[in-house]
Amino acid sequence: MSEDKPNDEEHELEKIRMKKMQALMEAKKHQEQAQNQVSSIYQKIEYVLRAVLSPDAYSHLNRLKENEQKVYNYIINELITPDVIQSIDYLVSVISQRGGVPRRIPRDVIIFLERQAKGIKGKIQVKRGDGDMMDLGSYLTKD
């Protein structure tokens, strides 16, 4: 009878170990699923960007991603709104069914957003008769 108690205790310990092992395996499985879902969202965003941007705009955006991460993040936040992320599966299916989009976003839009991110404002320069360049506003207000 005294031999049965250690066996029962070992059996109970083994059950506890198995439950812990199972819980750890489930937690790891959930973590992998979440990671796969996140990576698939990034893949879907990349697919949509490739479809809606013209080739030169897409390559310009990728250059910004490599060289100027803050500017890239600003542009992505402007292009990919929370509404786009919520409907990303729908967008991917529509693009896949139609084989693309009718009009693509030109490089000029990416450059405009880049200038906005950097705080660069457009200036119109006017060449005066003597060859000097001056701002249009100054030229018009000058006597």
Secondary structure, DSSP 8 states (H G I E B T S, - for coil): -TTHHHHHHHHHHHHHHHHHHHHHHHHHHHHHHHHHHHHHHHHHHHHHHHHHB-HHHHHHHHHHHHH-HHHHHHHHHHHS-HHHHHTHHHHHHHHHHHTS-SS-B-HHHHHHHHHHHHT-----EEE-TTS-EEEHHHHHH--
